[in-house]
């Protein structure tokens, strides 16, 4: 029997999910924006508010969905999985309460402390802005300043790196968040390990390194992610197998303490002089990290979904020994003053056989595809080595016209070597 799957979300991450699922099922999609890549793969695409649980559940029933995959964090926070479950549709994603591992950073750290999850920083939470500012003044060292709620990867400020302590206090007073977390700043190299989770099983995927900063050389403000790379092995060039195993052990400890969790559990880690530390958890695939992971996964994603639904052990995951480099094309002026309306001229045919195009936040019109004010599209290059994959991603983006900006240094030999040298200095 052919499974009918509803995909919730319309970004680049969801385009990667759609590409992975479409050959094996009847795929339907819904989102607030009509992603042309998903639209081309799905049997139907309904435009609706994906944070409206009742609307999503009603659409799942209308298309006869057997399964659902919820891509972004905002529907998870809104309780879309709970609504689908009430409609007797198995959704691969955490219920609202379990999604708090991402959606509430204060809960996340308190959870880690309570259950002795490895890699937790020293931290304090505050609901009073002035008390938080006094803590910043008194703290001997640098801090990560984190709003407790969702900020799309752009709300964290780090003293001694992005801002001064005075600027951090001004930021808190200006934004006046309901709750903030102040935690020790980790120094090292960040990496991500994502895992499929259901029925107590944890199936990790290869490590990926994202690049949040807007400009070359890791300069500028944070973004949702300008691009990422993975190696042909499960580790990255600056990591050991032990580092990877330590990260996976953290994810397993989370699932042991949160046995009802299902979906994708994303661990963002920092490899420090003192080992692997936890920057944060996300309750879904990363964007762009999903675009590195899913194209090289040989195990059918649908097999993971059906095993999760049926209460069976999740399949052991197999991955092609291929390196990937993902580079986002963003509107000129992004992220501070983005300019919408540039036409996207890169197509699936133009990127070549060794690269993949993923649409993200674009406006599909009758005469073409145009930019909005968020990240527009990504290209993933594939190769035997990271250098090969970077060459192919760069070649595929050579036809990008005016009105776009790309972080050209992602995946380059020079930048990767800087990561290796940095970790060697930390270990010494």
Residue pairs with C-beta under 8 A, 6 or more apart in sequence:
2 25
2 26
3 24
3 25
3 26
3 66
3 67
3 302
3 305
3 306
4 25
4 26
4 28
4 63
4 64
4 65
4 66
4 67
5 21
5 25
5 26
5 27
5 28
5 65
5 66
5 67
5 68
5 69
5 302
5 305
6 28
6 29
6 30
6 56
6 59
6 60
6 63
6 65
6 67
6 68
6 69
6 89
7 14
7 17
7 18
7 21
7 27
7 28
7 29
7 30
7 38
7 42
7 68
7 69
7 71
8 14
8 29
8 30
8 31
8 50
8 56
8 68
8 69
8 70
8 71
8 72
8 75
8 80
9 17
9 31
9 50
9 70
9 71
9 72
9 75
10 29
10 31
10 32
10 33
10 34
10 35
10 38
10 50
11 31
11 35
11 71
11 72
11 287
11 360
11 361
12 287
12 288
12 290
12 291
12 328
12 358
12 359
12 360
12 375
12 377
12 378
13 71
13 72
13 284
13 285
13 286
13 287
13 288
13 290
13 291
14 29
14 31
14 35
14 38
14 71
14 72
15 35
15 37
15 38
15 291
15 358
15 359
15 360
16 285
16 290
16 291
16 293
16 294
16 295
16 358
17 69
17 71
17 285
17 290
17 294
17 301
18 27
18 29
18 37
18 38
18 41
18 42
19 37
19 41
19 294
19 295
19 356
19 358
20 294
20 295
20 297
20 301
21 27
21 69
21 301
21 302
22 41
22 42
24 300
24 301
24 302
25 67
25 302
26 43
27 41
27 42
27 43
28 42
28 43
28 44
28 45
28 46
28 63
28 65
29 35
29 38
29 39
29 42
29 44
29 45
29 46
30 45
30 46
30 47
30 48
30 50
30 56
30 59
31 38
31 45
31 47
31 48
31 50
32 47
32 48
32 49
32 50
33 47
33 361
33 362
33 372
34 45
34 47
34 364
35 45
35 359
35 360
35 362
35 364
36 359
36 362
36 364
36 369
37 357
37 358
37 359
38 45
38 359
39 45
39 364
43 63
44 63
46 59
48 55
48 56
48 59
49 55
50 56
50 72
50 74
50 75
50 80
51 74
51 75
51 77
51 78
51 80
52 78
53 75
53 78
53 79
53 80
53 82
53 83
53 84
54 83
56 75
56 80
56 83
56 84
57 80
57 83
57 84
57 86
57 87
57 89
58 87
60 68
60 84
60 87
60 89
61 87
61 89
65 89
66 89
66 90
66 309
67 89
67 90
67 91
67 92
67 305
67 306
67 309
68 84
68 89
68 90
68 91
68 92
68 93
69 91
69 92
69 93
69 305
70 76
70 80
70 81
70 84
70 91
70 92
70 93
70 263
70 284
71 284
71 285
72 284
73 99
73 102
73 103
73 150
73 282
73 283
73 284
74 150
75 81
76 93
76 94
76 96
76 99
76 102
76 103
76 283
76 284
77 96
77 99
77 103
77 150
78 96
79 95
79 96
80 91
80 93
81 91
81 93
81 94
81 95
81 96
81 99
81 263
82 95
82 96
84 90
84 91
85 91
85 95
90 305
90 308
90 309
92 198
92 262
92 263
92 264
92 304
92 305
92 308
92 309
93 99
93 262
93 263
93 264
93 283
93 284
94 101
94 261
94 262
94 263
94 283
95 260
98 258
98 260
98 261
98 262
98 283
99 283
100 107
100 108
101 107
101 108
101 111
101 254
101 258
101 261
101 265
101 281
101 283
102 108
102 150
102 266
102 280
102 281
102 282
102 283
102 284
103 149
103 150
103 283
104 148
104 149
105 146
105 147
105 148
105 149
105 181
105 280
106 125
106 148
106 179
106 181
107 148
108 280
108 281
109 120
109 121
109 123
109 125
109 181
109 183
110 125
111 117
111 257
111 258
112 119
112 120
112 278
113 120
115 253
115 254
115 257
116 253
117 250
117 253
117 254
117 257
117 278
118 246
118 249
118 250
118 253
118 276
118 278
119 250
119 269
119 275
119 276
119 277
119 278
120 277
120 278
121 144
121 183
121 184
121 186
121 277
121 278
122 183
122 184
123 181
123 182
123 183
123 184
124 135
124 181
124 182
124 183
125 148
125 179
125 180
125 181
125 182
126 132
126 135
126 179
126 180
126 181
126 182
127 178
127 179
129 172
129 173
129 176
129 177
129 180
132 172
132 180
132 182
133 169
133 172
133 173
135 182
136 143
136 145
136 159
136 165
136 168
136 169
136 182
137 165
137 169
139 182
141 184
141 185
142 158
142 159
142 160
142 161
142 184
142 185
143 158
143 159
143 165
143 168
143 182
143 183
143 184
143 185
144 156
144 157
144 158
144 181
144 182
144 183
144 184
144 185
144 186
145 156
145 157
145 158
145 159
145 168
145 171
145 172
145 180
145 181
145 182
146 155
146 156
146 180
146 181
146 182
146 183
147 155
147 156
147 175
147 177
147 179
147 180
147 181
148 177
148 178
148 179
148 180
148 181
149 177
149 178
149 179
152 224
153 212
153 222
153 223
153 224
153 225
154 221
154 222
154 223
154 224
154 335
156 222
157 163
157 167
157 168
157 171
158 185
159 165
159 168
159 185
160 185
161 185
162 221
162 222
163 171
172 180
186 270
186 272
186 277
186 279
187 270
187 272
187 273
187 426
188 270
188 271
188 272
188 273
188 277
188 422
188 423
188 426
189 209
189 238
189 270
189 271
189 419
189 422
189 423
189 426
190 209
190 210
190 268
190 269
190 270
190 271
190 279
191 207
191 208
191 209
191 236
191 239
191 247
191 268
191 269
191 271
192 207
192 208
192 209
192 210
192 228
192 266
192 267
192 268
192 269
192 286
192 289
193 204
193 205
193 206
193 207
193 208
193 244
193 247
193 248
193 251
193 266
193 267
193 269
194 204
194 205
194 208
194 264
194 265
194 266
194 267
194 285
194 286
194 289
194 290
194 293
195 202
195 203
195 204
195 205
195 248
195 251
195 264
195 265
195 266
195 267
196 202
196 203
196 205
196 263
196 264
196 304
196 308
196 314
196 317
197 203
197 251
197 255
197 261
197 262
197 263
197 264
197 265
198 262
198 263
198 304
198 307
198 308
198 314
199 262
199 308
199 311
199 312
199 313
199 314
200 255
200 259
201 313
201 314
202 248
202 251
202 252
202 255
202 265
203 304
203 314
203 315
203 316
203 317
204 234
204 248
204 251
204 317
205 234
205 293
205 297
205 317
205 319
206 230
206 231
206 233
206 234
206 235
206 292
206 293
206 296
206 319
207 230
207 231
207 234
207 235
207 236
207 239
207 244
207 247
208 228
208 229
208 230
208 236
208 286
208 289
208 292
208 293
209 228
209 229
209 230
209 236
209 419
210 225
210 227
210 228
210 268
210 286
210 288
210 289
211 218
211 225
211 226
211 227
211 228
211 407
211 410
212 222
212 223
212 224
212 225
212 226
213 219
213 220
213 221
213 222
213 223
213 226
214 220
214 221
214 222
214 223
214 226
214 334
214 335
214 407
215 407
216 407
216 408
216 409
217 409
221 335
221 336
222 335
223 330
223 334
223 335
223 375
224 287
224 374
224 375
225 286
225 287
225 288
225 289
225 328
225 375
226 327
226 328
226 330
226 406
226 407
226 410
227 288
227 325
227 326
227 327
227 328
227 378
227 407
227 410
227 411
228 286
228 288
228 289
228 291
228 292
228 325
228 326
228 410
229 236
229 292
229 323
229 324
229 325
229 326
229 386
229 389
229 390
229 410
229 411
229 416
230 236
230 292
230 293
230 296
230 323
230 324
231 237
231 323
231 386
232 321
232 322
232 323
232 384
232 385
233 321
234 241
234 244
234 319
235 241
235 243
235 244
236 419
237 386
237 416
237 419
237 420
238 271
238 416
238 419
238 420
238 422
238 423
239 271
239 423
243 271
243 275
243 276
246 275
246 276
247 267
247 269
247 276
250 267
250 269
250 276
250 278
251 265
251 267
254 261
254 265
254 267
254 281
255 261
255 265
262 308
263 283
263 284
264 283
264 284
264 285
265 281
265 282
265 283
266 281
266 282
266 283
266 284
266 285
266 286
266 289
267 278
267 281
268 278
268 279
268 280
268 281
268 282
269 276
269 277
269 278
269 279
270 276
270 277
270 278
270 279
271 277
271 423
271 426
272 426
273 426
273 427
285 293
285 294
287 360
288 326
288 328
288 378
291 324
291 326
291 356
291 358
291 378
291 380
292 324
292 326
292 380
294 301
295 324
295 356
295 380
295 382
296 319
296 320
296 322
296 324
296 382
297 317
297 318
297 319
297 320
298 318
298 319
298 320
299 315
299 316
299 317
299 318
303 315
304 314
304 315
304 317
306 312
307 313
307 314
307 315
308 314
322 382
322 383
322 384
322 389
323 382
323 383
323 384
323 385
323 386
323 388
323 389
324 380
324 381
324 382
324 389
325 380
325 381
325 383
325 386
325 389
325 390
325 392
325 393
325 410
325 411
326 378
326 379
326 380
326 381
326 393
326 410
327 378
327 379
327 381
327 393
327 394
327 397
327 406
327 407
327 408
327 410
327 411
328 360
328 375
328 376
328 377
328 378
328 406
328 407
329 344
329 346
329 375
329 376
329 377
329 378
329 379
329 397
329 400
329 404
329 405
329 406
330 338
330 374
330 375
330 376
330 404
330 405
330 406
331 338
331 339
331 340
331 342
331 371
331 372
331 373
331 374
331 376
331 403
331 404
331 405
332 338
332 339
332 342
332 402
332 403
332 404
332 405
333 339
334 373
334 374
334 375
334 405
338 371
338 373
338 374
339 371
339 373
339 403
340 363
340 370
340 371
340 372
340 373
341 370
341 371
341 403
342 370
342 371
342 376
342 401
342 402
342 403
342 404
343 368
343 369
343 370
343 371
343 401
343 403
344 359
344 362
344 368
344 369
344 370
344 371
344 376
344 377
345 399
345 400
345 401
346 357
346 377
346 379
346 396
346 397
346 399
346 400
347 357
348 356
348 357
350 396
350 399
351 357
351 379
351 396
352 392
352 395
352 396
354 381
354 382
354 383
354 392
355 379
355 380
355 381
355 382
355 392
355 393
355 395
355 396
356 379
356 380
356 382
357 377
357 378
357 379
357 396
358 377
358 378
358 379
358 380
359 369
359 376
359 377
360 374
360 375
360 376
360 377
360 378
361 371
361 372
361 373
361 374
361 375
361 376
362 369
362 370
362 371
362 372
362 376
362 377
363 369
363 370
363 371
363 372
371 403
371 404
376 404
379 393
379 396
379 397
380 389
380 393
381 388
381 389
381 390
381 391
381 392
381 393
381 394
381 395
381 396
381 411
382 389
382 392
383 389
383 390
383 391
383 392
386 411
386 413
386 416
387 411
387 412
387 413
389 411
390 410
390 411
390 412
390 413
393 411
394 408
397 406
400 406
409 415
